[in-house]
């Protein structure tokens, strides 16, 4: 890829991670290499399982998946362990960028890590500014910081108009998780 850009998918609506995964599949189909990272989460969520299975079966050496979070209850507060995991994630992303091995780097839920001060927004802005010209960078998650948005080339906001979760429908495996 000659020119890579920085994309941000944010907002309270559903679909940020799903959009980034669709982009990963498109990139892999075009022969590009993808590094998919997920912040603030740890576990075999359906999207992680799917990507890991694809990496093993179809895209060995072209797709790497890593999570930078700790196993925790959904609404429990973030801890120093979460902060350490997020900071490690930023280090690994810098290494991946410096390696030149990846055409597309997805940082799922990085906006959440910034919002909850697990990583400093200035480090994310620096990541955007220093990424290799040929690397596409995607940052997802609610609560995107205004300064991070300004540094990006493309911003998509997912807006919730209506959601069945508000009627008491729990997250469903394969659809929301």
Secondary structure by P-SEA (a helix, b strand, c coil): ccbbbbbbbbcccccaaaaaaaaaaaaaaabbbbbbbbcccccccaaaaaaaaaaaccccccbbbbbccccccccccccaaaaaaaaaaaaaaaaaaaaccccbbbbcaaaaaaaaccccaaaaaaaaaaccccbbbbbbbccccaaaaaaccbbbbbccccccccccccccccccc
